[in-house]
Amino acid sequence: MLSDLLPGPVTVLLPRFSDRLQDPLSNHLLNSSDKRVGIRIPDSGFIRKLISALNEQTKFSSIIGNNVEHSSGCDRHDSITIGGGHPLVLTSANLSGQPSAIQIEEFSEIWSSIDLIINGGPIQSDMSSKSSDCSRAGSTIIDLCNCDKSVYSVVRNGSAFNSTVAILEGRYNLSLADNFSNINN
């Protein structure tokens, strides 16, 4: 199912398994109050190159014993080895309730509170439409925590709503949960 939804403009919410301490997706520092973890693989050459570069750095760190020199002059020992991928923890580049930014100039008022900005160019829609409205819609967010009961929930419609529903209902016979939470933005 995930290979039908990803890569693309879809965020999939899955249950967090807290008993797997070495699993970076179960890290208690990542929204510890939420029992779900969001997974997204953008269909972006830039992001894929960035992840590949991080994977190479992770492999190199593993070879040298995971001792990483930080700018503070302190050594840090990385105990988590990530196999097969390197998760990136990201948030959208806008204040809550504000429209999604699709180029870095649109969130210049918060630059001073951001540690790192990587400009990969303007965000383009992953859909066939290249309109900025579609790009600003953000990813479609689907909660699959109850797919074992043949249901899913829509958290945000986003830019791939119709194609995502077609996949979930058409290919996997899932139904929209009666008590879904739809933010619709």
Secondary structure, DSSP 8 states (H G I E B T S, - for coil): -HHHH-SSSEEEEEE--TT-TT-GGG-TTSSTT-SEEEE-----HHHHHHHHHHHHHHHHHHHTTTEEE-TTS-EEE------S--------SS-TTS---SSGGGGGGGGGG-S------S---SSS---HHHHHT--EEEE-TTGGGTEEEEEE--TTHHHHHIIIIIIT--EE-TT------
